[in-house]
Amino acid sequence: MIKTDKLDKIHKDLLKGREYIGVHQIDGPIIIIRNTHQVGYRELVECIDQNRQVRLGMVLDTSKTAVAVQVFEGTSGLTLPGTRMRFKGEPLMIPVDVSMLGRVFNGLGNPIDGGPPPISAIEKDVNGLPVNPTAREYPRDFIQTGISVIDAMNTLIRGQKLPIFSGNGLPHNQLAAQIARQATLRGEKTDFAVVFAALGIKHDIARYFIDSFESSGVLDKVALFLSLADDPSIERIITPRTALTLAEHLAYDCGKHVLVIMTDMSNYCESLREISTIRGEIPSRKGYPGYLYSDLAELYERSGMIKGCSGSITQLPILTMPNDDISHPIPDLTGYITEGQIVFDRDMNSRGIYPPVAGLPSLSRLMKDGIGEDMTRIDHPHLASQLFASYSYVKDVRNLASVIGDEELTALDKQYMEFGDEFERRFVNQRNDENRDIEESLDIAWQCLSILPPEELTRITEDELDEHYGR
């Protein structure tokens, strides 16, 4: 007797590679095929046109009567009777190897830098494997980015997912590139490997990242996956998955600390909405599919640390908020999934402040576990809390001054106004090639707070005041 699992394997092997001639419907990047064998969700499909050119696709939906396949490279030039569909019987797999660092690939993981395809005995499913939550390590290690407003007030922790909420025309790409160049683990000499995924961005932005990494000497530690604005939009759906698959190999198999930068996640979500509309799905908020939350979570949760693995994945997704609206579904849902956000302020950018990070909407939910004694400095937690409290009062005073005028403010309110200007000019503002260590950032924060009377610094201990105030 042949066991059931062996029968299933034999049945699968027989069906693997089965080819169908002719399709029922072509609608945008979606192909509908009827009367097929039982195929799996996200199974890889080869779409062959009349010239024998092969395009890759993935099973998007399946039923007893029809199968929907999304073609990554588009369906232009395909005909209903002349198109052949070959089901591979497996999901999309890509070879992964440490030699892929320093290389440039398209969204499907094929090299576009003129070099040979990566040679590796290891191939991995681009959809990733589920991680048992009990196998995850809690993130606690402080990452020094060299950027004061992040290190002191919105601390990045190894294994964290911390998105950048920006807007069109704001310098989010410069900030991401600066973090990639400068990020280090405090007390360790280990450099980060960077996996960069471009999702529907323009050529000049991709060129900026490449030039930035090259000029700083870190390009050989960066793997770039580019699905640019003139590439088929459907390819953007798979691009972050191929990039994260390599990141998982580098982190969990090779023991490297990996920083994943994905820009622009808004373009990714637009591609999801496009596919959802073509499929005739019932739209949710602003026309986005109802599964937008779970789809984004599938990507963002592929970060972190696993017990027994020395490597880690830290994510910096970048998204441009439509009309600078932080309540838009994309930033709104992203904020629920991730552990905080760095929010850009257009007014600060117009005043020449870089990085224009808004002090109050920005936060890092894991910050409290990665700062303090033996991690950064013993006064760091209280100092950060005081900065938030004092800057919040500055916002209130500025609103009041816009109504009654600066002349009508009290002496204390004028001191707060002076503190706010100095805080933005000296602490938040810095050059895009300036790398401050955490001690320097905290010392600058103390110098700014020393503008205020000591009795106003209610979140700081007496010992900390005696040691740092006015120095």
C-alpha positions in Angstrom: 0.0 0.0 0.0 1.3 3.5 -0.8 0.8 6.0 2.0 -1.4 9.0 1.4 1.4 11.6 1.7 3.3 9.7 -1.0 0.3 9.6 -3.3 -0.1 13.4 -2.8 3.5 13.9 -3.8 3.2 11.7 -6.9 0.0 13.6 -7.8 1.8 16.9 -7.4 4.8 15.8 -9.4 2.5 14.7 -12.3 0.7 18.0 -12.3 3.9 20.1 -12.0 4.6 21.9 -15.2 1.2 21.2 -16.7 0.6 23.7 -19.5 -2.7 25.1 -20.9 -3.1 26.7 -24.3 -5.5 29.7 -24.5 -6.9 31.8 -21.7 -10.5 32.9 -21.0 -9.9 36.6 -20.2 -7.2 39.2 -20.0 -7.9 42.3 -17.9 -5.0 44.6 -17.2 -2.3 42.5 -15.5 -4.8 39.8 -14.6 -5.4 36.6 -16.7 -8.4 34.3 -16.1 -8.1 30.6 -17.0 -10.9 28.1 -16.8 -11.0 24.3 -16.4 -7.6 23.8 -14.8 -6.4 21.3 -12.3 -6.3 22.2 -8.6 -3.6 24.9 -8.2 -2.3 26.5 -5.1 -2.6 30.1 -3.9 0.5 32.1 -4.9 1.7 29.3 -7.1 4.3 30.4 -9.7 3.1 30.5 -13.3 5.0 31.0 -16.6 3.0 33.0 -19.1 4.3 32.2 -22.7 3.4 34.5 -25.6 3.3 33.6 -29.3 7.0 34.5 -29.6 7.9 32.0 -26.9 8.8 34.8 -24.5 8.3 33.9 -20.9 6.7 36.2 -18.3 6.3 35.2 -14.7 3.0 35.4 -12.8 1.5 34.3 -9.6 -1.9 32.7 -8.7 -3.9 35.5 -7.1 -7.2 33.6 -6.7 -8.5 30.2 -7.4 -11.8 28.3 -7.4 -13.3 25.1 -8.8 -14.0 26.7 -12.1 -11.4 29.5 -12.7 -7.9 30.7 -11.7 -6.8 34.3 -11.6 -3.1 35.0 -12.3 -1.3 38.3 -11.9 1.5 38.8 -14.5 4.4 40.7 -13.0 5.7 42.1 -16.3 2.2 43.1 -17.7 0.0 41.5 -20.3 0.8 43.8 -23.3 0.9 41.8 -26.6 -0.8 38.7 -25.2 -3.8 37.2 -27.1 -6.5 34.9 -25.7 -5.9 31.9 -28.0 -2.2 32.2 -28.4 -1.2 32.5 -24.7 0.2 29.4 -22.9 0.1 29.1 -19.1 2.4 26.7 -17.4 1.8 26.1 -13.7 5.0 25.3 -11.8 3.5 23.6 -8.8 5.6 25.8 -6.3 5.7 29.4 -5.1 8.1 32.0 -6.5 11.6 31.1 -5.3 14.8 33.2 -5.6 18.4 32.2 -5.0 19.9 34.0 -2.0 23.5 34.5 -1.1 25.7 37.0 0.7 27.4 37.7 -2.7 24.2 39.6 -3.7 25.4 42.5 -1.6 26.8 45.2 -3.9 24.5 44.1 -6.7 21.4 45.7 -8.3 18.3 43.6 -9.1 14.8 44.2 -10.5 11.7 43.6 -8.5 11.7 39.8 -9.3 15.3 39.4 -8.1 16.9 39.2 -11.6 20.2 41.2 -11.9 20.1 44.4 -13.9 23.6 45.6 -13.2 25.2 43.6 -16.1 26.6 41.0 -13.8 25.7 37.2 -13.8 22.8 35.8 -11.9 23.6 34.9 -8.3 24.9 31.4 -7.8 23.6 29.7 -4.7 22.5 26.3 -3.6 19.8 28.0 -1.4 16.5 29.1 -2.9 13.8 30.6 -0.7 10.1 31.3 -1.0 9.6 35.0 -1.5 6.5 34.9 0.7 8.6 34.0 3.7 7.9 31.5 6.5 5.8 32.2 9.5 7.7 32.8 12.7 6.5 31.4 16.0 5.9 34.5 18.3 7.5 32.7 21.2 10.7 32.4 19.2 11.1 36.1 18.8 13.6 38.1 20.9 12.3 41.4 22.4 14.2 44.3 20.8 16.4 46.2 23.3 19.7 47.1 21.6 20.2 50.9 20.9 21.1 51.8 17.3 23.0 55.0 17.0 22.0 56.8 13.8 24.1 59.9 14.5 20.9 62.0 14.2 20.0 63.9 17.4 16.3 64.1 17.1 16.1 60.3 16.5 18.7 59.1 18.9 17.6 61.2 21.8 13.8 61.5 21.3 12.7 58.7 18.9 15.3 56.1 19.5 15.7 53.3 16.9 16.1 49.8 18.4 17.7 46.8 16.7 14.9 44.6 15.3 12.4 47.5 15.3 10.1 48.6 12.4 10.1 52.4 12.5 8.4 54.0 9.4 9.1 57.6 8.1 5.8 59.5 7.4 6.7 62.2 4.9 5.2 64.1 2.0 6.0 64.9 -1.5 9.1 67.1 -1.8 10.3 66.5 1.7 13.9 65.1 2.4 12.9 61.6 3.5 15.2 60.0 1.1 18.2 62.0 2.4 17.3 61.0 6.0 17.0 57.3 5.0 20.3 57.3 3.2 22.0 59.1 6.1 20.7 56.5 8.6 21.9 53.7 6.3 25.4 55.3 6.1 25.7 56.0 9.8 23.8 53.4 11.7 25.9 51.4 14.2 25.3 49.3 17.3 26.6 51.0 20.4 29.6 49.1 21.7 30.0 47.0 18.6 32.0 47.5 15.4 29.6 45.5 13.3 28.3 47.4 10.3 24.8 47.0 9.0 24.1 45.3 5.7 21.5 47.3 3.8 18.7 45.9 1.6 17.0 48.7 -0.3 13.7 48.2 -2.1 12.5 50.9 -4.5 8.7 50.8 -5.2 7.6 52.9 -8.1 10.1 55.7 -7.5 11.8 57.8 -10.2 15.2 57.1 -11.7 16.8 60.2 -10.1 15.8 59.0 -6.6 17.2 55.5 -7.2 20.3 57.2 -8.6 20.6 59.4 -5.5 20.6 56.3 -3.2 23.2 54.5 -5.4 25.5 57.6 -5.5 25.0 58.2 -1.8 26.0 54.6 -0.9 28.9 54.7 -3.4 30.4 58.0 -2.2 30.3 56.8 1.4 32.0 53.5 0.6 29.1 51.3 1.8 27.8 50.2 -1.7 29.4 46.8 -1.4 27.2 46.2 1.7 24.0 47.2 -0.1 21.6 45.1 -2.2 19.2 47.1 -4.3 15.9 45.9 -5.7 14.5 48.4 -8.1 10.9 48.5 -9.4 10.9 52.0 -10.8 8.1 54.2 -11.9 8.3 53.1 -15.6 8.3 49.4 -14.6 4.9 47.5 -14.6 3.1 48.5 -11.5 2.1 44.9 -10.7 5.8 44.2 -10.2 5.7 46.4 -7.1 3.7 43.8 -5.3 6.5 41.3 -5.3 9.5 43.6 -4.9 9.4 44.1 -1.1 9.0 40.3 -0.7 12.1 39.5 -2.8 14.0 42.1 -0.8 12.9 40.8 2.6 13.7 37.2 1.5 17.3 38.2 1.0 17.3 40.1 4.3 16.0 37.1 6.2 18.8 34.9 4.7 21.5 37.5 5.6 20.1 37.9 9.1 19.0 34.4 10.2 21.4 32.2 8.1 24.5 34.5 7.9 24.2 36.3 11.3 24.2 39.8 9.9 22.5 42.9 11.2 20.3 44.0 8.3 18.7 47.4 7.7 15.8 47.2 5.2 14.7 50.5 3.6 11.5 50.4 1.5 10.4 53.5 -0.4 7.7 54.4 -1.3 5.1 52.2 0.5 2.3 54.5 -0.8 3.1 53.4 -4.4 2.9 49.8 -3.2 -0.5 50.4 -1.7 -1.7 52.1 -5.0 -0.7 48.9 -6.8 -2.8 46.9 -4.4 -5.8 49.2 -5.0 -5.3 48.8 -8.8 -5.4 45.0 -8.6 -8.3 45.1 -6.2 -10.3 47.3 -8.6 -9.5 45.0 -11.6 -10.7 42.0 -9.6 -14.0 43.8 -8.8 -13.5 43.5 -5.1 -15.7 45.6 -2.7 -13.6 48.6 -1.8 -12.9 49.8 1.7 -11.6 53.2 2.9 -10.7 55.5 -0.1 -11.0 52.6 -2.5 -8.2 50.5 -0.9 -8.9 46.8 -0.4 -10.2 45.5 2.9 -7.1 43.4 3.3 -4.7 46.4 3.2 -4.0 46.0 6.9 -3.1 42.3 6.7 -1.1 42.7 3.6 1.1 45.5 5.1 1.4 43.5 8.3 2.7 40.5 6.3 5.6 42.7 5.2 6.3 44.7 8.3 6.3 41.6 10.6 9.2 40.1 8.6 11.5 42.1 10.9 12.9 41.5 14.3 15.2 39.0 16.0 14.8 35.2 16.6 16.2 33.3 19.5 19.4 31.5 18.7 20.2 33.8 15.7 22.8 36.4 16.1 21.4 38.5 13.2 18.5 40.9 13.1 16.2 42.8 10.6 15.4 46.4 11.3 12.9 48.1 8.9 12.7 51.7 7.8 9.6 51.9 5.5 9.1 55.3 3.9 5.6 56.4 2.9 4.5 59.8 1.5 1.2 60.8 3.0 -1.3 61.9 0.4 -2.0 65.6 1.0 0.1 65.4 4.2 -2.8 63.6 5.8 -1.6 61.4 8.7 -5.2 60.0 9.0 -5.1 58.6 5.5 -5.5 54.8 5.4 -1.8 54.1 4.5 -0.1 55.9 7.4 -3.1 55.1 9.7 -2.8 51.4 9.3 1.0 51.5 9.2 1.0 53.2 12.6 -1.1 50.4 14.1 1.4 47.7 12.8 4.7 49.3 13.5 6.4 50.4 16.7 6.1 54.1 16.2 6.8 56.6 13.4 9.0 59.5 12.4 6.8 62.3 11.1 8.0 65.1 8.9 6.8 68.7 9.2 6.5 70.8 6.0 6.7 74.1 7.9 10.0 73.1 9.5 11.3 72.1 6.1 10.3 75.5 4.6 12.4 77.2 7.4 15.4 75.2 6.3 15.5 72.8 9.2 17.0 69.3 8.4 15.8 66.8 9.2 12.3 68.4 9.6 11.1 65.9 12.1 8.0 67.0 14.0 8.7 66.7 17.7 5.3 65.8 19.0 3.7 63.3 16.5 6.9 61.3 16.2 7.5 58.5 18.7 9.3 55.2 19.2 7.4 52.7 21.2 10.4 50.6 22.0 12.6 53.6 23.0 12.1 53.1 26.8 13.6 49.6 26.7 16.8 50.6 24.8 17.9 53.7 26.7 19.2 54.6 30.1 22.0 53.3 32.3 24.4 50.8 30.6 22.7 51.4 27.3 23.0 55.1 26.5 23.3 57.4 29.5 21.5 57.4 32.9 19.9 60.8 32.3 18.5 60.0 28.8 15.0 58.8 29.8 14.2 61.9 32.0 15.9 64.3 29.5 13.8 63.0 26.6 10.6 63.3 28.6 11.5 66.9 29.5 12.2 67.7 25.9 8.8 66.5 24.8 7.0 68.4 27.7 8.9 71.7 27.1 8.5 71.6 23.4 4.8 70.9 23.8 4.5 74.0 25.8 6.4 75.9 23.1 3.7 74.9 20.6 1.0 76.3 23.0 2.9 79.6 23.4 3.4 80.0 19.7 -0.3 79.6 19.1 -1.0 82.2 21.8 1.5 84.6 20.3 -0.2 84.3 16.9 -3.4 85.6 18.5 -2.2 88.3 21.0 1.3 89.1 19.7 4.7 88.5 21.1 4.7 91.7 23.1 1.9 90.5 25.3 3.6 87.3 26.4 4.9 86.8 29.9 8.7 86.7 30.6 8.5 83.0 31.1 6.6 82.5 27.8 9.3 84.4 26.0 11.9 82.1 27.6 10.0 79.2 26.2 9.9 80.8 22.8 13.7 81.3 22.9 14.0 77.6 24.0 11.9 76.5 21.0 13.9 78.4 18.5 17.2 77.2 20.0 15.9 73.6 20.2 15.0 73.6 16.5 18.1 75.5 15.4 20.8 73.6 17.4 19.3 70.2 18.4 16.9 69.2 15.6 18.8 70.9 12.7 22.1 69.3 11.6 23.9 68.6 8.3 23.0 65.6 6.3 26.6 64.4 6.6 26.9 65.2 10.3 27.3 62.1 12.6 26.7 62.9 16.3 27.2 60.4 19.0 24.6 60.0 21.7 26.6 61.9 24.3 26.9 64.9 22.0 23.2 64.9 21.2 22.3 64.7 24.9 24.7 67.5 25.8 23.2 69.8 23.1 19.7 69.0 24.6 20.9 70.1 28.0 22.3 73.3 26.6 18.9 74.1 25.1 17.0 73.2 28.3 19.3 75.5 30.3 17.6 78.5 28.7 14.6 77.6 30.9 14.5 78.2 34.7 15.5 75.0 36.6 12.1 75.0 38.4 10.4 74.4 35.0 12.3 71.2 34.5 10.0 69.0 36.6 10.7 65.7 34.9 14.4 65.7 35.7 15.9 64.7 39.1 17.9 67.1 41.3 21.1 65.0 40.8 20.8 65.3 37.0 20.2 69.0 37.3 23.3 69.5 39.4 25.4 67.5 37.0 24.2 68.8 33.6 22.2 72.1 33.9 23.9 75.1 32.6 27.0 73.3 31.4 
